[in-house]
Amino acid sequence: MTSPTKGIANPILDTPTLQEDRNRWRWGFTPQSENWNGRFAMIGFVAALLTELASNQGFLHYWSLVQTLIPPVQ
């Protein structure tokens, strides 16, 4: 007895599974760009935090981007 689906290809089972490299650089709105955006944001946040800790003033004040009328506490 032969199977009724013997000559019919199953598109779900016959397609090879592709493993995408999640770290590869690709242009556009892709999951890879979201990963890189998150990594760069974490690096920027840590850099701003270390700048504030080392200089004892805010990041914007350190680069003289914000001027205040209140003198710093000493």
C-alpha positions in Angstrom: 0.0 0.0 0.0 1.4 3.4 -1.0 1.1 6.6 1.0 -1.3 9.2 -0.5 1.2 12.0 0.1 4.2 10.2 -1.3 4.9 12.5 -4.2 3.9 15.8 -2.5 6.6 17.9 -0.9 5.9 19.3 2.5 7.2 23.0 2.4 7.4 23.2 6.2 9.5 20.1 6.8 11.6 20.3 3.6 12.9 23.8 4.1 16.4 23.9 5.7 16.7 25.8 8.9 19.0 28.8 8.6 21.0 29.9 11.6 21.5 33.7 11.3 24.6 35.2 12.9 23.0 37.6 15.4 26.3 39.6 15.7 26.9 40.2 12.0 26.6 43.8 10.9 23.6 44.4 8.7 22.0 47.7 7.5 18.4 48.5 8.1 15.9 47.6 10.9 17.0 44.1 11.8 17.4 42.3 15.0 21.2 42.7 14.6 20.9 46.5 14.5 18.9 46.3 17.8 21.6 44.3 19.4 24.3 46.7 18.2 22.2 49.7 19.3 21.8 48.2 22.8 25.6 47.5 23.1 26.5 51.0 22.1 24.0 52.4 24.5 25.4 50.4 27.4 28.9 51.6 26.5 27.8 55.2 26.4 25.9 54.9 29.7 29.0 53.4 31.5 31.2 56.1 29.9 28.9 58.9 31.2 28.7 57.2 34.6 32.5 56.9 34.9 32.9 60.6 33.8 30.5 61.7 36.6 32.2 59.6 39.2 35.7 60.8 38.2 34.9 64.5 37.9 32.3 64.8 40.7 30.0 66.7 38.4 27.4 65.9 35.8 28.2 64.8 32.3 26.8 67.9 30.7 28.5 70.2 33.2 31.8 68.4 32.6 31.7 69.3 28.9 30.4 72.8 29.7 27.2 72.2 27.9 25.0 73.4 30.8 25.7 76.5 32.8 24.1 77.0 36.2 23.7 80.0 38.4 24.1 78.0 41.5 27.8 77.6 42.5 29.0 74.0 43.1 29.1 72.7 46.6 32.6 72.4 48.0 
